[in-house]
Amino acid sequence: MKHFLDIHKTDAGELRAMINSAHAMKAARNNRPKGTPDDDQPLAGRMVALIFEKPSTRTRVSFDVGVRQMGGQTMVLSGKEMQLGHGETIADTARVLSRYVDAIMLRTSAVENLQELARYSSVPVINGLTNEFHPCQVLADIFTFVEARGPIQGKTVAWVGDANNMAYTWIQAAECLGFQLRFSAPDGYQLDAERLTPESAKYLTICANPEDACKGADLVTTDVWTSMGYEAENASRMNAFKDWMVDEELMVLAKPDALFMHCLPAHRGEEVSAGVIDGPQSIVWEEAENRLHVQKAL
């Protein structure tokens, strides 16, 4: 059974094939109404379960619309509506759901929930997000860069912000696709060395300040300073990250044609200035739209 649990476990050739497929599927839409089905209907007669233990806008809508455009149907479930990991084991939930649906997307907190669901599922499981990784988002980000600037291999990506699930997924992508990632975060919010592989040293540079990370970068990207589940730390994080906002002064250090990305939702005036996210180098709206196309390709 082939699942999509993280980028590390996906062959580089397959990732590139997904990006090429996403480009073709996006072009084939040709600005037709969003509710119009695709010409090709690979999911006709198929049912996909979308399970959300964490709230979502882009993941929920992009998967739901994408499945429908390809001819399938979706069943959207929340953790409150299910016995997932509560009255019923995740293993038993996987066995039961596999009898009802053709694929499962799970957006959850603990990666262990995802791994156990995949272990006992007899249908494909997709990682819609865990606290550890967010592969669908980074795959969409890479597609967005390729669409705008060509191959990402050999390029430099600057990550300015928290060592969260996005940062670790960018590291996996750098190893897989052969680009450089510069990471910058304040003391106390650095990467966990135990989560890095020896291979990552070839593609990862840890920078003491965001200026060094952004110098000459082809892409600058960030995320909120306080991810879901860390709300109790918000005040301390606001203080620690105050010098890590991506503003015009940082972007001018990157290449003149550098792009800015943010996986959204964004807090203007915190991790990014309004002038950057709403400025000419920002490609966040294309990035958000491309969740739809790349997940259809996936």
PyMOL commands that set and color helices and strands:
alter all, ss='L'
color gray80, all
select helices_A, chain A and resi 7-9+12-29+58-69+79-81+90-100+111-120+135-149+165-177+193-195+198-202+210-214+231-240+248-251+274-277+284-297
alter helices_A, ss='H'
color red, helices_A
select strands_A, chain A and resi 47-52+73-78+103-107+125-129+156-160+180-184+204-207+219-222+259-262
alter strands_A, ss='S'
color yellow, strands_A
deselect
rebuild
show_as cartoon
